[in-house]
Amino acid sequence: MGRVQPRPGVLKANPDVTDSKSFKLAHNRPGTLTLLLAEGVSADDEGVRSRPGYVGTEFAVTTGPGPVPALDGEAIVFGRVLEGIDVVADVAAVRAFNPAANVRGFNLLGQILNDERAARAKRNWGSPLQAVVIDSATLLE
């Protein structure tokens, strides 16, 4: 029996998330599930579409204590945590990697000099120092 592989570059559009109207829901409380899009994709686009250099998406859960207006118009809200907000708070309490001021200064200098290593290092800032694993979730109708 052979393996079936999808054709490269073929992705069925989901009109619920590819329409720019999907950017209109606000990140107004802790527990908001959001789709973070790659740089260069925003509410001004006519839709999210495949393009050269597209690096993908991630999802996130806002942790509070309040709204996150910086994500409004930049990411797509697709759900809310209805139960277990205490688990969200526990995840938010995990210590993250935040370098000292002098390291940030050296990194800024590296970015000014267009050193790719500076950008790569900066991507780790804010990353949890221990693994956070979600082992179950439920989709509500």
Legacy VTK file of the C-alpha trace (Angstrom):
# vtk DataFile Version 3.0
C-alpha trace
ASCII
DATASET POLYDATA
POINTS 141 float
0.000 0.000 0.000
1.498 3.352 -1.059
1.725 6.522 0.931
-0.469 9.416 -0.133
1.225 12.793 -0.057
-0.548 16.094 -0.520
0.514 18.143 -3.500
2.974 20.873 -2.455
1.459 24.333 -2.246
-2.126 23.086 -2.155
-3.967 24.440 0.852
-7.715 24.723 0.996
-8.783 28.211 1.978
-10.812 28.577 5.158
-12.993 31.645 4.590
-13.564 32.003 8.354
-9.921 32.921 8.905
-8.703 34.098 5.501
-11.148 36.994 5.247
-9.729 40.267 6.579
-12.983 40.700 8.559
-11.670 37.963 10.849
-9.250 40.495 12.323
-12.051 42.553 13.869
-12.558 40.588 17.099
-10.700 42.155 20.026
-8.195 40.567 22.392
-10.162 41.973 25.296
-9.693 39.476 28.128
-7.433 36.734 29.458
-8.034 33.355 27.845
-8.487 34.686 24.305
-7.269 32.146 21.706
-5.587 33.888 18.814
-3.864 32.982 15.570
-0.561 34.868 15.256
0.331 35.370 11.636
3.759 35.651 10.089
5.231 39.095 9.593
3.835 40.825 6.546
0.270 39.538 6.997
-2.145 41.994 8.545
-5.724 43.185 8.539
-4.902 45.319 5.499
-4.399 42.216 3.357
-7.349 41.002 1.322
-6.870 37.612 2.910
-4.193 35.341 4.215
-2.613 33.615 1.265
0.395 31.522 0.442
3.363 33.578 -0.728
7.110 33.141 -1.191
8.888 33.514 2.123
5.763 32.874 4.204
6.961 31.386 7.499
3.725 30.147 8.986
1.553 30.813 11.988
1.319 30.071 15.695
-1.509 30.164 18.137
-1.446 31.809 21.524
-3.639 32.262 24.582
-3.684 35.709 26.168
-2.862 35.475 29.850
-3.989 38.833 31.222
-4.586 40.364 33.612
-6.198 42.672 31.052
-6.756 43.131 27.321
-3.968 42.979 24.716
-4.873 45.714 22.219
-1.480 45.383 20.497
-2.771 42.135 18.920
-5.993 43.723 17.613
-5.853 43.926 13.818
-2.645 41.866 13.766
-3.912 38.438 14.864
-7.177 36.514 14.467
-9.287 35.679 17.532
-10.719 32.195 17.097
-11.857 31.181 20.575
-11.977 31.742 24.319
-11.024 29.650 27.351
-14.362 28.933 29.050
-13.108 26.657 31.820
-9.664 26.294 33.313
-8.521 29.908 33.286
-6.531 28.937 36.389
-4.445 26.646 34.148
-3.792 29.614 31.847
-2.590 31.582 34.892
-0.306 28.682 35.892
1.237 28.625 32.407
1.737 32.402 32.525
3.556 32.022 35.853
6.299 29.824 34.343
9.575 31.783 34.390
10.752 32.966 30.998
14.139 33.838 29.502
14.591 37.598 29.746
18.187 38.725 29.275
19.842 41.455 31.328
20.018 45.045 30.070
23.653 44.727 28.909
22.788 41.657 26.808
19.874 43.564 25.278
22.287 46.407 24.463
24.734 44.098 22.706
21.826 42.558 20.824
20.650 45.997 19.672
24.166 46.742 18.427
24.162 43.436 16.542
20.841 44.305 14.923
22.142 47.735 13.876
25.102 45.953 12.261
22.654 43.566 10.525
24.086 40.547 12.327
21.570 37.746 11.752
22.607 36.110 15.038
21.096 39.052 16.963
17.648 38.482 15.455
17.918 34.731 16.033
18.861 35.276 19.694
16.062 37.788 20.220
13.458 35.230 19.117
14.217 33.274 22.311
13.441 36.201 24.592
10.304 35.491 26.579
10.546 31.729 25.978
9.637 29.572 28.998
12.552 28.072 30.935
10.683 24.789 31.365
8.441 22.860 29.009
4.758 23.689 28.967
2.722 20.781 27.586
-0.998 20.846 26.845
-2.127 17.230 26.906
-5.829 17.711 26.287
-8.262 20.251 24.944
-11.911 20.172 23.980
-13.652 21.898 21.116
-17.101 23.112 22.083
-19.889 23.254 19.536
LINES 1 142
141 0 1 2 3 4 5 6 7 8 9 10 11 12 13 14 15 16 17 18 19 20 21 22 23 24 25 26 27 28 29 30 31 32 33 34 35 36 37 38 39 40 41 42 43 44 45 46 47 48 49 50 51 52 53 54 55 56 57 58 59 60 61 62 63 64 65 66 67 68 69 70 71 72 73 74 75 76 77 78 79 80 81 82 83 84 85 86 87 88 89 90 91 92 93 94 95 96 97 98 99 100 101 102 103 104 105 106 107 108 109 110 111 112 113 114 115 116 117 118 119 120 121 122 123 124 125 126 127 128 129 130 131 132 133 134 135 136 137 138 139 140
